[in-house]
């Protein structure tokens, strides 16, 4: 149950921050944000505030921000339609009743002859019983359609995604991944404040019980300065030798309270996966890296860790694209849940670090120029900037539909790989 709660919290935080970035910059640009959703599928919980419907949906596979104009509008009025009109105190139409007009006895029913809800905000037509006089009504910019007793706010052109400059569109699309990087920096700063900043030297932090390190007599604050004939000056050098020597005796020289001590450790053999997706044995001795408190270094630590993880993810992504590593190494929701279970058991601080790493992953993956991802949509904004006009919506829609189908297929393959790793 602890893992379930941790996974829901982590997933919700990553998606919330990502979509919040999209929403904030959409609203700053004057776009009408119709919905802010966590998850997909049927609604579990919803409320409306400041023109936006906030929803939590059943399937925890992502989220979305629905901006007016990104998709075809839900309701389209055409000449010949019969609609009911209700008015505000300024005499402007503030409700357009599409059906069930009998439930709105105060509405003025007309047959539409001409309508413009994008620019001029007018409705022209005739009353049902009087076709001699053509009527013209001004529509409030925040009027609502009423269909099946559900309200949908109209979206004048200046509130739609398409009306904005290429820079505003790009910033709205980029803001989601950007917020994932900001979240990662924030989480690493929190880690630096709470537990300190990892030291550069091979200095031991916590020694885990019932591990080779404890059995060999290693203690917190021990600093490994030599392994065999190799001088050790960094944590990376120390861990590299330990990983490469599973089951082998390692003669270590540690500095303890200013004095050198000789210790022999035999790293435990642990299964791991290399970059080719193959299962290999690596060495572990059961120690955590040492930490130190530094107020000035905490913020720097947040940026450095985010940068290092970004480099690692980009390197692995490049190797995946070039075929240097197989598709089998990818993990989907099932694999992430399984990894989260292991992280939760190792402590809350590790869960924070895992969340930060996943946040960077989410930000980078969404910037990949594939259809249906933020990167794919940014690509179209770039094309629009170069050619001086947007790509026709129907062509862009087909491109994103094909891309979405490809992503769903990829998700199925990745999930199947996760299941195989769990049960085979």
Rosetta blueprint (number, residue, H / E / L):
1 X L
2 X H
3 X H
4 X H
5 X H
6 X H
7 X H
8 X H
9 X H
10 X H
11 X H
12 X H
13 X H
14 X H
15 X H
16 X H
17 X H
18 X H
19 X H
20 X H
21 X H
22 X H
23 X H
24 X H
25 X H
26 X H
27 X H
28 X H
29 X L
30 X L
31 X L
32 X L
33 X E
34 X E
35 X E
36 X E
37 X E
38 X E
39 X E
40 X E
41 X E
42 X E
43 X E
44 X E
45 X E
46 X E
47 X E
48 X E
49 X E
50 X L
51 X L
52 X E
53 X E
54 X E
55 X E
56 X E
57 X E
58 X E
59 X E
60 X E
61 X E
62 X E
63 X E
64 X E
65 X E
66 X E
67 X E
68 X L
69 X L
70 X L
71 X L
72 X L
73 X L
74 X L
75 X L
76 X L
77 X L
78 X L
79 X L
80 X L
81 X L
82 X E
83 X E
84 X E
85 X E
86 X E
87 X E
88 X L
89 X L
90 X L
91 X L
92 X L
93 X E
94 X E
95 X E
96 X E
97 X E
98 X L
99 X L
100 X L
101 X H
102 X H
103 X H
104 X L
105 X L
106 X L
107 X L
108 X E
109 X E
110 X E
111 X E
112 X E
113 X E
114 X E
115 X E
116 X E
117 X L
118 X L
119 X L
120 X L
121 X L
122 X E
123 X E
124 X E
125 X E
126 X E
127 X E
128 X L
129 X L
130 X E
131 X E
132 X E
133 X E
134 X E
135 X E
136 X E
137 X E
138 X E
139 X E
140 X E
141 X E
142 X E
143 X E
144 X E
145 X E
146 X E
147 X E
148 X L
149 X L
150 X E
151 X E
152 X E
153 X E
154 X L
155 X L
156 X L
157 X H
158 X H
159 X H
160 X L
161 X H
162 X H
163 X H
164 X L
165 X L
166 X H
167 X H
168 X H
169 X H
170 X H
171 X H
172 X H
173 X H
174 X H
175 X H
176 X H
177 X H
178 X H
179 X H
180 X H
181 X H
182 X H
183 X H
184 X H
185 X H
186 X H
187 X H
188 X H
189 X H
190 X H
191 X H
192 X H
193 X H
194 X H
195 X H
196 X L
197 X E
198 X E
199 X L
200 X L
201 X L
202 X L
203 X E
204 X E
205 X E
206 X E
207 X E
208 X L
209 X L
210 X L
211 X L
212 X H
213 X H
214 X H
215 X H
216 X L
217 X L
218 X L
219 X L
220 X L
221 X L
222 X L
223 X E
224 X E
225 X E
226 X E
227 X E
228 X L
229 X L
230 X E
231 X E
232 X L
233 X L
234 X L
235 X H
236 X H
237 X H
238 X H
239 X H
240 X H
241 X H
242 X H
243 X H
244 X L
245 X L
246 X L
247 X L
248 X L
249 X E
250 X E
251 X E
252 X E
253 X E
254 X E
255 X E
256 X E
257 X L
258 X L
259 X E
260 X E
261 X E
262 X E
263 X E
264 X E
265 X E
266 X E
267 X L
268 X E
269 X E
270 X E
271 X E
272 X E
273 X E
274 X L
275 X L
276 X L
277 X L
278 X L
279 X E
280 X E
281 X E
282 X E
283 X E
284 X E
285 X L
286 X L
287 X E
288 X E
289 X E
290 X L
291 X E
292 X E
293 X L
294 X L
295 X H
296 X H
297 X H
298 X H
299 X H
300 X H
301 X H
302 X H
303 X H
304 X H
305 X H
306 X H
307 X H
308 X H
309 X H
310 X H
311 X H
312 X H
313 X H
314 X H
315 X H
316 X H
317 X H
318 X H
319 X H
320 X H
321 X H
322 X L
323 X L
324 X L
325 X L
326 X L
327 X H
328 X H
329 X H
330 X L
331 X L
332 X L
333 X H
334 X H
335 X H
336 X H
337 X H
338 X H
339 X H
340 X H
341 X H
342 X H
343 X H
344 X H
345 X H
346 X H
347 X L
348 X H
349 X H
350 X H
351 X H
352 X H
353 X H
354 X H
355 X H
356 X H
357 X H
358 X H
359 X H
360 X H
361 X H
362 X H
363 X H
364 X H
365 X H
366 X H
367 X H
368 X L
369 X L
370 X L
371 X L
372 X L
373 X L
374 X H
375 X H
376 X H
377 X H
378 X H
379 X H
380 X H
381 X H
382 X H
383 X H
384 X H
385 X H
386 X H
387 X H
388 X L
389 X L
390 X L
391 X L
392 X L
393 X H
394 X H
395 X H
396 X H
397 X H
398 X H
399 X H
400 X H
401 X H
402 X H
403 X H
404 X H
405 X H
406 X H
407 X H
408 X H
409 X H
410 X H
411 X H
412 X H
413 X H
414 X H
415 X H
416 X H
417 X H
418 X H
419 X H
420 X H
421 X H
422 X H
423 X H
424 X L
